[in-house]
């Protein structure tokens, strides 16, 4: 897979007449889950990066750039090996990735210890936003807890008094549930954590229905989420108990895989395809033209990640002084597809959160469509613990 992804990038460079790796002035390593059960996320992220790279003419901040892909297979030990290879052997200037929080916890230290800038296009574990924050680490999408905190706020505002919680038992699953409980004021009837490898949820759904909650809040990313939502629908639970989640499921190819089972499900999210701002309008149109489908939030955040590097090098005036580039990066010198975006003091976003709902658009595509703004200019809960 590593060979295939490198060949894919080489083909892109050649077909677009871009600068070759041999003369690149900036090297960006990308660690994504490109095979196995997490591949649906990694492939969307790669799409977003390659679209941004193509639009920028193979340059970042006006200088020639090379992209080097590594596949972590959603395994922390392989992710760590990839990180060490990129910073020691490839000597990259930036790392974008990985796709999952458990891999991020393994990747983070070897990258920032080498004083290489690490940019997360998806996971943002709580420890890295608080006590273990680092000036070389930036989270572009959100902090893991934030969308769940917004979901809890929304349920409070709409009188939902009893909920049932389900998530996989790993860093992001625990972060998301802690975020939800931080804001939700009602009664939690059950809090269930399942294996990250589990795909049969029949026992958990039977127990949930017996508890008779008013709503369910669940977090299952990638292929796990596709299976969970299908089984939720097949169990008949959706007819009486609305399902809430966060945006990590209902995006791009996953929408088609879930199909009608996803219709009506709610998700709190920092981005939807129909956010009305110029950067997003341009991005969605370009993505559809290139890939023939609507983009996912994973693609959008990876797209923003590469454009953050581009804007930061341009603002610093050179790629030679990476300290100046890092300092420029704190001011987020680019137009995000979210529109409303800035970095807090812990290099995590302050941004708005929206309520999305899965529906079919006029072309019959399954989409997560913006229904309402839940909260504006939302900081994360851990910034005060960051002492950098």
C-alpha positions as CSV (number, residue, x, y, z in Angstrom):
1,X,0.0,0.0,0.0
2,X,2.9,2.4,0.7
3,X,4.3,1.7,-2.7
4,X,0.9,2.2,-4.3
5,X,0.3,5.5,-2.6
6,X,3.7,6.8,-3.6
7,X,3.1,5.8,-7.1
8,X,-0.3,7.5,-7.0
9,X,1.4,10.8,-6.0
10,X,4.1,10.4,-8.6
11,X,1.5,10.0,-11.3
12,X,-0.3,13.1,-10.1
13,X,2.9,15.1,-10.2
14,X,3.7,13.9,-13.7
15,X,0.2,14.4,-15.1
16,X,0.0,18.0,-13.8
17,X,3.4,19.1,-14.8
18,X,4.3,19.8,-11.2
19,X,7.7,19.9,-9.5
20,X,9.4,16.5,-9.1
21,X,10.4,15.2,-5.7
22,X,14.1,15.7,-6.6
23,X,13.8,19.5,-6.5
24,X,11.2,19.8,-3.7
25,X,12.0,22.5,-1.2
26,X,9.3,21.4,1.3
27,X,8.5,17.8,2.2
28,X,5.2,16.8,3.8
29,X,4.7,13.3,5.3
30,X,1.2,12.0,5.5
31,X,0.2,9.1,7.8
32,X,-3.3,7.9,7.0
33,X,-5.2,4.6,7.5
34,X,-5.2,3.5,3.8
35,X,-6.0,-0.2,4.3
36,X,-8.1,-2.3,6.7
37,X,-11.3,-1.2,8.5
38,X,-10.2,2.5,8.8
39,X,-9.4,3.0,5.1
40,X,-12.7,4.8,4.3
41,X,-11.4,7.7,6.5
42,X,-7.8,7.7,5.1
43,X,-8.9,7.6,1.5
44,X,-11.2,10.6,2.0
45,X,-8.3,12.5,3.6
46,X,-5.9,11.6,0.8
47,X,-8.5,12.9,-1.7
48,X,-8.7,16.3,0.2
49,X,-4.9,16.6,0.3
50,X,-4.4,15.8,-3.3
51,X,-7.1,18.2,-4.4
52,X,-5.4,21.0,-2.4
53,X,-2.0,20.1,-3.8
54,X,-3.3,20.1,-7.3
55,X,-4.9,23.5,-6.9
56,X,-1.7,24.9,-5.4
57,X,0.3,23.8,-8.4
58,X,2.4,21.4,-6.4
59,X,3.7,24.3,-4.3
60,X,3.3,25.3,-0.7
61,X,3.8,29.0,0.0
62,X,5.1,29.3,-3.5
63,X,7.9,26.8,-3.2
64,X,8.1,23.3,-4.7
65,X,6.6,20.6,-2.4
66,X,6.7,16.8,-2.2
67,X,4.1,14.6,-0.5
68,X,5.1,11.3,1.0
69,X,2.4,8.9,2.1
70,X,2.5,6.2,4.7
71,X,-0.2,3.7,5.6
72,X,-0.6,3.1,9.4
73,X,-3.3,0.4,8.9
74,X,-5.0,1.9,12.0
75,X,-2.3,0.3,14.1
76,X,-0.4,2.4,16.6
77,X,2.9,0.5,16.3
78,X,2.9,0.8,12.5
79,X,2.0,4.5,12.8
80,X,4.9,5.0,15.1
81,X,7.3,3.3,12.7
82,X,5.9,5.5,9.9
83,X,6.4,8.6,11.9
84,X,10.0,7.7,12.8
85,X,10.8,6.9,9.2
86,X,9.4,10.3,8.0
87,X,11.3,12.4,10.5
88,X,14.5,10.4,10.5
89,X,15.0,9.0,7.0
90,X,12.8,11.3,4.8
91,X,13.5,14.4,7.0
92,X,10.1,15.9,6.3
93,X,9.3,19.4,7.4
94,X,5.7,18.7,8.3
95,X,3.6,15.6,9.1
96,X,-0.2,15.5,8.4
97,X,-2.0,12.6,10.1
98,X,-3.0,10.2,11.3
99,X,-6.6,9.2,10.9
100,X,-7.4,7.7,14.4
101,X,-6.8,8.9,17.9
102,X,-5.1,5.7,19.2
103,X,-2.5,6.1,16.3
104,X,-2.1,9.8,17.1
105,X,-1.1,8.9,20.7
106,X,1.7,6.8,19.2
107,X,2.7,9.2,16.4
108,X,2.7,12.4,18.4
109,X,5.9,12.0,20.5
110,X,8.4,11.0,17.8
111,X,7.2,13.8,15.5
112,X,7.2,16.7,18.0
113,X,10.4,15.4,19.7
114,X,12.1,15.9,16.4
115,X,10.7,19.4,16.3
116,X,8.7,18.6,13.2
117,X,5.3,20.3,12.8
118,X,2.5,17.8,13.3
119,X,-0.9,18.7,11.9
120,X,-4.0,16.6,12.8
121,X,-6.6,16.3,10.0
122,X,-9.0,14.4,12.3
123,X,-8.1,13.1,15.8
124,X,-7.5,15.5,18.6
125,X,-7.1,13.5,21.9
126,X,-7.8,15.3,25.1
127,X,-4.3,14.9,26.6
128,X,-2.7,16.6,23.6
129,X,-5.0,19.6,24.0
130,X,-4.3,20.0,27.7
131,X,-1.3,19.0,29.8
132,X,0.6,17.4,26.9
133,X,0.1,20.2,24.4
134,X,3.1,21.1,22.3
135,X,4.0,24.1,20.1
136,X,4.7,21.8,17.2
137,X,1.3,20.1,17.3
138,X,-1.8,21.7,15.6
139,X,-5.3,20.2,15.5
140,X,-7.2,21.5,12.5
141,X,-10.7,19.9,12.8
142,X,-11.7,20.2,16.5
143,X,-10.8,18.8,19.8
144,X,-12.3,15.3,20.2
145,X,-14.8,16.4,22.9
146,X,-16.2,19.5,21.1
147,X,-18.8,18.0,18.7
148,X,-20.1,15.8,21.6
149,X,-20.3,18.8,23.9
150,X,-22.4,20.5,21.2
151,X,-24.7,17.5,21.0
152,X,-25.2,17.6,24.8
153,X,-26.1,21.3,24.6
154,X,-28.6,20.7,21.8
155,X,-30.3,17.9,23.7
156,X,-30.6,20.1,26.8
157,X,-32.1,22.9,24.7
158,X,-34.7,20.5,23.2
159,X,-35.8,18.8,26.4
160,X,-34.3,15.4,26.0
161,X,-34.2,14.0,29.5
162,X,-32.9,10.4,29.2
163,X,-30.2,9.1,26.9
164,X,-28.1,6.0,26.3
165,X,-24.5,6.2,25.3
166,X,-22.4,3.8,23.1
167,X,-18.9,4.0,21.8
168,X,-15.8,1.9,21.0
169,X,-13.3,1.6,23.9
170,X,-10.4,3.7,22.7
171,X,-9.1,7.2,23.2
172,X,-11.6,9.0,20.9
173,X,-14.5,7.0,22.1
174,X,-13.8,7.9,25.7
175,X,-13.1,11.5,24.8
176,X,-16.4,11.9,22.9
177,X,-18.4,10.4,25.7
178,X,-16.7,12.6,28.3
179,X,-17.4,15.6,26.1
180,X,-21.1,14.7,25.9
181,X,-21.4,14.2,29.7
182,X,-19.7,17.5,30.3
183,X,-22.6,19.5,28.9
184,X,-25.6,17.2,29.0
185,X,-27.8,17.8,32.1
186,X,-30.3,14.9,31.8
187,X,-30.0,11.2,33.0
188,X,-27.6,8.8,31.3
189,X,-29.4,5.4,31.4
190,X,-26.5,3.4,30.1
191,X,-22.9,4.0,29.0
192,X,-21.5,1.1,27.0
193,X,-18.0,0.7,25.5
194,X,-17.4,-2.0,22.9
195,X,-14.2,-3.4,21.2
196,X,-12.7,-1.3,18.4
197,X,-13.0,-4.5,16.3
198,X,-16.6,-5.3,17.1
199,X,-19.1,-5.2,14.3
200,X,-22.1,-7.0,15.8
201,X,-24.1,-4.8,18.1
202,X,-27.2,-6.9,18.6
203,X,-26.7,-7.5,22.3
204,X,-26.0,-3.8,23.0
205,X,-29.1,-2.7,21.0
206,X,-31.3,-5.2,22.9
207,X,-30.0,-3.8,26.2
208,X,-30.5,-0.2,25.0
209,X,-34.1,-0.8,24.0
210,X,-34.9,-2.4,27.3
211,X,-33.6,0.8,29.0
212,X,-36.2,2.9,27.1
213,X,-34.2,6.1,26.5
214,X,-35.6,9.2,24.8
215,X,-32.5,9.3,22.5
216,X,-29.3,7.5,21.8
217,X,-25.9,9.2,21.4
218,X,-23.4,6.9,19.8
219,X,-19.9,7.4,18.3
220,X,-18.7,4.8,15.8
221,X,-16.3,6.0,13.1
222,X,-15.6,4.5,9.7
223,X,-16.8,0.9,9.0
224,X,-17.9,0.4,12.6
225,X,-20.4,3.2,12.2
226,X,-21.8,1.8,8.9
227,X,-22.5,-1.5,10.6
228,X,-23.9,0.2,13.8
229,X,-26.4,2.5,12.0
230,X,-27.6,-0.4,9.7
231,X,-28.2,-2.6,12.7
232,X,-29.8,0.3,14.6
233,X,-32.3,0.7,11.8
234,X,-32.9,-3.0,11.3
235,X,-33.6,-3.4,15.0
236,X,-36.5,-1.0,14.7
237,X,-35.0,1.3,17.3
238,X,-34.9,4.3,15.0
239,X,-38.7,4.3,14.8
240,X,-39.1,5.2,18.4
241,X,-35.7,6.5,19.6
242,X,-33.8,9.1,17.6
243,X,-30.1,8.5,17.0
244,X,-27.5,11.3,17.5
245,X,-23.8,11.1,16.7
246,X,-21.0,13.3,15.6
247,X,-19.9,14.0,12.0
248,X,-17.3,11.3,11.8
249,X,-19.7,8.8,10.3
250,X,-22.0,10.6,7.9
251,X,-19.7,11.8,5.2
252,X,-18.8,10.9,1.6
253,X,-18.7,7.3,0.6
254,X,-19.9,6.2,4.1
255,X,-23.3,7.9,3.4
256,X,-23.9,5.7,0.4
257,X,-22.8,2.6,2.3
258,X,-25.3,3.3,5.1
259,X,-28.0,4.1,2.6
260,X,-31.6,4.6,3.8
261,X,-30.7,3.3,7.2
262,X,-29.1,6.7,7.9
263,X,-32.0,8.9,6.9
264,X,-33.1,11.1,9.8
265,X,-30.0,10.5,12.0
266,X,-28.6,13.7,13.6
267,X,-24.9,14.6,13.9
268,X,-23.2,17.5,15.5
269,X,-20.4,18.8,13.3
270,X,-18.1,21.7,12.6
271,X,-18.6,21.4,8.8
272,X,-21.3,20.4,6.3
273,X,-21.1,20.4,2.5
274,X,-23.7,23.3,2.4
275,X,-22.0,25.8,4.7
276,X,-22.3,29.1,2.9
277,X,-18.9,30.7,2.5
278,X,-16.7,31.2,-0.6
279,X,-13.9,28.8,0.4
280,X,-16.4,26.0,1.0
281,X,-18.4,26.6,-2.2
282,X,-15.2,26.5,-4.2
283,X,-14.0,23.4,-2.4
284,X,-17.2,21.4,-2.8
285,X,-17.5,22.2,-6.5
286,X,-13.9,21.3,-7.2
287,X,-14.1,18.1,-5.2
288,X,-17.3,17.0,-7.1
289,X,-15.6,17.7,-10.4
290,X,-12.5,15.8,-9.6
291,X,-14.0,12.8,-7.7
292,X,-17.6,12.7,-8.9
293,X,-19.0,12.8,-5.4
294,X,-19.6,15.2,-2.6
295,X,-16.7,15.6,-0.2
296,X,-16.6,14.3,3.4
297,X,-15.6,16.2,6.4
298,X,-12.5,14.1,6.5
299,X,-11.6,15.4,3.0
300,X,-12.5,18.9,4.0
301,X,-10.3,18.9,7.1
302,X,-7.3,17.3,5.2
303,X,-7.8,19.9,2.5
304,X,-7.7,22.7,5.2
305,X,-4.5,21.0,6.7
306,X,-2.5,21.4,3.5
307,X,-3.8,24.9,2.9
308,X,-2.8,25.8,6.4
309,X,0.8,24.9,5.6
310,X,0.6,26.9,2.3
311,X,-0.7,30.0,4.1
312,X,1.8,29.7,6.9
313,X,4.8,29.5,4.6
314,X,3.5,32.4,2.6
315,X,3.0,34.5,5.8
316,X,6.5,33.7,7.0
317,X,7.9,34.7,3.7
318,X,10.1,31.6,3.4
319,X,10.1,27.9,4.1
320,X,13.7,28.0,5.4
321,X,12.8,29.2,8.9
322,X,10.4,26.6,10.2
323,X,10.2,28.4,13.6
324,X,8.8,31.5,11.7
325,X,6.4,29.2,9.8
326,X,5.2,27.7,13.1
327,X,4.7,31.1,14.6
328,X,2.7,32.2,11.5
329,X,0.6,29.0,11.7
330,X,-0.9,30.1,15.1
331,X,-2.8,32.9,13.4
332,X,-4.3,30.4,10.9
333,X,-3.4,32.4,7.8
334,X,-5.8,30.8,5.3
335,X,-9.5,30.7,4.5
336,X,-11.0,27.6,6.0
337,X,-13.9,25.8,4.4
338,X,-15.6,26.3,7.8
339,X,-15.4,30.1,7.4
340,X,-15.5,30.8,11.2
341,X,-12.1,29.4,12.5
342,X,-9.1,30.4,14.6
343,X,-6.6,28.7,16.8
344,X,-6.8,28.9,20.6
345,X,-3.7,29.2,22.8
346,X,-3.3,25.4,22.7
347,X,-3.3,25.2,18.9
348,X,-6.8,23.8,18.8
349,X,-9.8,25.5,17.0
350,X,-12.3,28.0,18.2
351,X,-15.1,27.4,15.8
352,X,-18.9,27.0,15.4
353,X,-20.7,23.7,15.7
354,X,-23.8,22.8,13.7
355,X,-26.6,20.3,13.8
356,X,-26.6,18.1,10.7
357,X,-29.3,15.6,9.6
358,X,-29.0,12.9,7.0
359,X,-31.3,13.4,4.1
360,X,-31.4,13.0,0.3
361,X,-30.6,16.0,-1.8
362,X,-32.2,16.9,-5.1
363,X,-29.9,14.5,-6.9
364,X,-30.8,11.6,-4.7
365,X,-27.5,11.6,-2.8
366,X,-27.3,10.9,0.9
367,X,-26.0,14.1,2.6
368,X,-25.5,15.5,6.1
369,X,-27.3,18.8,5.7
370,X,-26.9,21.8,8.0
371,X,-30.1,22.3,10.0
372,X,-29.1,24.8,12.7
373,X,-26.2,26.4,14.5
374,X,-25.8,24.9,17.9
375,X,-23.0,27.1,19.3
376,X,-20.7,29.8,17.8
377,X,-17.0,30.5,18.5
378,X,-16.7,27.4,20.7
379,X,-13.3,26.8,22.5
380,X,-12.3,23.4,23.7
381,X,-12.4,22.4,27.4
382,X,-8.7,21.8,27.9
383,X,-7.0,25.0,26.7
384,X,-6.7,26.3,30.3
385,X,-4.5,23.2,31.1
386,X,-2.1,23.9,28.3
387,X,1.1,25.7,29.6
388,X,3.2,26.1,26.4
